[in-house]
Amino acid sequence: MKISHIEHLGIAVPSIEKALPYFENVLGLKCYNIEVVEDQKVKTAFLKVGEVKLELLEPTSPESTIAKFIEKNGGRGGMHHLAFCIEDGVANALAEAEGLGIALIDKAPRKGAEGLNIAFLHPKSTAAVLTELCENPNK
């Protein structure tokens, strides 16, 4: 798999509205995009630090994986995942990872925020780090 850079760091928050003042007013970052990803039951907000994006993730349903993550973490949320930009395609990277014995959450790429194709690798085989693979299908 050919990784070009860290695409983003995913941070679960109970409320984007309550979290944004810290990132914008204290850290001086600027939110440039907020969107809802219906099939993942999540609302996202993106900020940039240099070339790396921070993705704030707010659950839109109690059944979402983000809601369950926040609940497990005492209602506070926190660092959720690390996302890498894949140059040779997410489907290829999934096949390579599976061939190396990595447990997959997604067997095939799916649509994520900002129009990216995404897939997740299971943390039980990735040094306990939920890992997201991303590619921009328009590049």
VOKE-493736 format. One record per residue (C-alpha): residue number from 1; y, z, x. Coordinates in pm, 1 decimal, decimal comma, padded with zeros to 6 digits, m for minus. Layout:
REM residues N
+-----+----------+----------+----------+
| num |       py |       pz |       px |
+-----+----------+----------+----------+
| NUM |        Y |        Z |        X |
...
+-----+----------+----------+----------+
This chain:
REM residues 139
+-----+----------+----------+----------+
| num |       py |       pz |       px |
+-----+----------+----------+----------+
|   1 |  00000,0 |  00000,0 |  00000,0 |
|   2 |  00340,3 | m00090,8 |  00129,9 |
|   3 |  00607,8 |  00171,8 |  00054,7 |
|   4 |  00969,0 |  00068,6 |  00114,2 |
|   5 |  01148,8 |  00392,0 |  00024,1 |
|   6 |  01161,5 |  00699,9 | m00196,5 |
|   7 |  01253,6 |  00561,9 | m00537,9 |
|   8 |  01343,0 |  00895,6 | m00693,4 |
|   9 |  01265,4 |  01266,2 | m00722,8 |
|  10 |  01172,4 |  01374,7 | m01075,3 |
|  11 |  01306,6 |  01711,7 | m01189,6 |
|  12 |  01198,7 |  01858,1 | m01524,2 |
|  13 |  01475,6 |  02037,8 | m01714,4 |
|  14 |  01476,2 |  02201,4 | m02057,9 |
|  15 |  01814,8 |  02037,8 | m02132,1 |
|  16 |  01992,0 |  01754,1 | m01952,5 |
|  17 |  02317,8 |  01860,6 | m02115,3 |
|  18 |  02286,9 |  02208,3 | m01961,9 |
|  19 |  02161,2 |  02084,5 | m01622,9 |
|  20 |  02418,0 |  01810,1 | m01559,0 |
|  21 |  02714,6 |  02042,7 | m01488,8 |
|  22 |  02530,1 |  02183,0 | m01185,1 |
|  23 |  02455,7 |  01839,4 | m01042,3 |
|  24 |  02798,1 |  01693,1 | m01126,4 |
|  25 |  03042,3 |  01985,3 | m01091,7 |
|  26 |  02875,6 |  02184,4 | m00814,8 |
|  27 |  02699,4 |  01914,4 | m00610,6 |
|  28 |  02954,9 |  01642,5 | m00684,5 |
|  29 |  02698,8 |  01384,7 | m00800,2 |
|  30 |  02760,9 |  01145,2 | m01089,0 |
|  31 |  02519,1 |  01065,4 | m01368,7 |
|  32 |  02508,8 |  00687,3 | m01404,1 |
|  33 |  02237,2 |  00636,4 | m01664,8 |
|  34 |  02081,1 |  00828,6 | m01952,3 |
|  35 |  01797,0 |  00678,7 | m02153,5 |
|  36 |  01505,4 |  00778,6 | m02372,2 |
|  37 |  01157,0 |  00655,9 | m02282,6 |
|  38 |  00987,7 |  00682,1 | m02621,5 |
|  39 |  00625,2 |  00635,7 | m02515,7 |
|  40 |  00658,7 |  00912,2 | m02254,9 |
|  41 |  00843,4 |  01141,7 | m02498,7 |
|  42 |  01118,8 |  01203,4 | m02246,9 |
|  43 |  01494,0 |  01163,3 | m02204,8 |
|  44 |  01604,2 |  01079,3 | m01850,4 |
|  45 |  01931,3 |  01109,2 | m01661,2 |
|  46 |  01980,4 |  00946,8 | m01321,2 |
|  47 |  02206,6 |  01052,6 | m01035,0 |
|  48 |  02225,4 |  00913,8 | m00681,6 |
|  49 |  02230,7 |  01090,2 | m00345,5 |
|  50 |  02278,5 |  00817,9 | m00087,0 |
|  51 |  02004,8 |  00566,5 | m00163,5 |
|  52 |  01774,4 |  00819,4 | m00334,1 |
|  53 |  01789,9 |  00881,1 | m00706,4 |
|  54 |  01735,0 |  01209,4 | m00885,8 |
|  55 |  01573,4 |  01173,2 | m01228,0 |
|  56 |  01628,8 |  01462,7 | m01466,4 |
|  57 |  01354,0 |  01470,6 | m01730,3 |
|  58 |  01404,4 |  01642,6 | m02065,5 |
|  59 |  01118,3 |  01650,2 | m02317,0 |
|  60 |  01183,7 |  01489,8 | m02655,4 |
|  61 |  00864,4 |  01632,7 | m02805,6 |
|  62 |  00663,3 |  01954,2 | m02759,0 |
|  63 |  00359,3 |  01731,2 | m02689,1 |
|  64 |  00518,1 |  01558,4 | m02388,4 |
|  65 |  00382,3 |  01623,5 | m02041,4 |
|  66 |  00731,4 |  01737,7 | m01938,9 |
|  67 |  00739,5 |  01999,4 | m02217,6 |
|  68 |  00400,9 |  02129,7 | m02102,6 |
|  69 |  00518,0 |  02137,3 | m01739,6 |
|  70 |  00831,3 |  02333,9 | m01833,3 |
|  71 |  00622,8 |  02576,9 | m02039,9 |
|  72 |  00384,9 |  02635,0 | m01745,5 |
|  73 |  00686,5 |  02709,3 | m01526,7 |
|  74 |  00824,9 |  02987,6 | m01741,4 |
|  75 |  01056,0 |  02760,8 | m01940,3 |
|  76 |  01262,5 |  02673,0 | m01633,1 |
|  77 |  01124,3 |  02336,7 | m01527,7 |
|  78 |  01166,3 |  02234,6 | m01164,7 |
|  79 |  01047,3 |  01969,9 | m00922,2 |
|  80 |  00802,9 |  01750,9 | m01114,9 |
|  81 |  00717,7 |  01441,4 | m00909,1 |
|  82 |  00792,4 |  01224,4 | m00609,2 |
|  83 |  00826,9 |  00849,8 | m00669,6 |
|  84 |  00784,0 |  00575,9 | m00410,7 |
|  85 |  00894,3 |  00212,6 | m00436,6 |
|  86 |  00595,1 | m00012,8 | m00375,0 |
|  87 |  00664,0 | m00355,4 | m00223,4 |
|  88 |  00322,2 | m00513,1 | m00282,1 |
|  89 |  00294,9 | m00420,3 | m00650,3 |
|  90 |  00184,1 | m00110,9 | m00837,8 |
|  91 | m00141,0 | m00272,7 | m00953,8 |
|  92 | m00237,6 | m00346,2 | m00593,0 |
|  93 | m00141,4 |  00005,4 | m00483,6 |
|  94 | m00351,7 |  00158,7 | m00763,3 |
|  95 | m00655,7 | m00046,5 | m00660,8 |
|  96 | m00608,1 |  00053,2 | m00297,1 |
|  97 | m00562,5 |  00422,7 | m00381,4 |
|  98 | m00870,0 |  00424,2 | m00607,2 |
|  99 | m01070,0 |  00254,0 | m00332,5 |
| 100 | m00972,4 |  00539,1 | m00102,2 |
| 101 | m01098,8 |  00796,6 | m00352,2 |
| 102 | m00761,8 |  00897,0 | m00500,0 |
| 103 | m00777,2 |  01010,2 | m00862,8 |
| 104 | m00556,8 |  00798,6 | m01087,9 |
| 105 | m00367,0 |  00918,4 | m01393,0 |
| 106 | m00282,7 |  00558,2 | m01483,3 |
| 107 | m00543,5 |  00285,6 | m01437,0 |
| 108 | m00278,3 |  00014,5 | m01481,5 |
| 109 |  00100,5 | m00003,7 | m01447,7 |
| 110 |  00314,7 |  00078,7 | m01750,7 |
| 111 |  00685,5 |  00057,7 | m01830,5 |
| 112 |  00905,1 |  00345,4 | m01718,7 |
| 113 |  01274,5 |  00427,6 | m01713,8 |
| 114 |  01520,0 |  00171,8 | m01576,3 |
| 115 |  01273,2 | m00110,5 | m01651,9 |
| 116 |  01041,1 | m00020,1 | m01365,6 |
| 117 |  00665,2 | m00070,9 | m01367,1 |
| 118 |  00514,5 |  00268,9 | m01289,9 |
| 119 |  00184,6 |  00452,1 | m01246,6 |
| 120 |  00092,1 |  00805,4 | m01143,0 |
| 121 | m00162,3 |  00938,4 | m00895,1 |
| 122 | m00326,9 |  01271,1 | m00979,1 |
| 123 | m00203,8 |  01570,9 | m00776,2 |
| 124 | m00559,4 |  01698,4 | m00727,1 |
| 125 | m00602,8 |  01425,0 | m00466,4 |
| 126 | m00245,1 |  01384,4 | m00337,8 |
| 127 | m00179,8 |  01712,3 | m00154,6 |
| 128 | m00082,9 |  01876,3 | m00486,8 |
| 129 |  00217,3 |  01641,6 | m00530,2 |
| 130 |  00233,3 |  01440,2 | m00852,0 |
| 131 |  00302,8 |  01094,7 | m00708,8 |
| 132 |  00460,4 |  00807,6 | m00897,9 |
| 133 |  00436,3 |  00448,7 | m00778,4 |
| 134 |  00721,1 |  00220,5 | m00887,9 |
| 135 |  00814,9 | m00144,2 | m00867,3 |
| 136 |  01102,9 | m00341,1 | m01005,5 |
| 137 |  00947,7 | m00644,0 | m01176,2 |
| 138 |  01281,8 | m00830,2 | m01151,3 |
| 139 |  01296,3 | m00828,7 | m00771,0 |
+-----+----------+----------+----------+
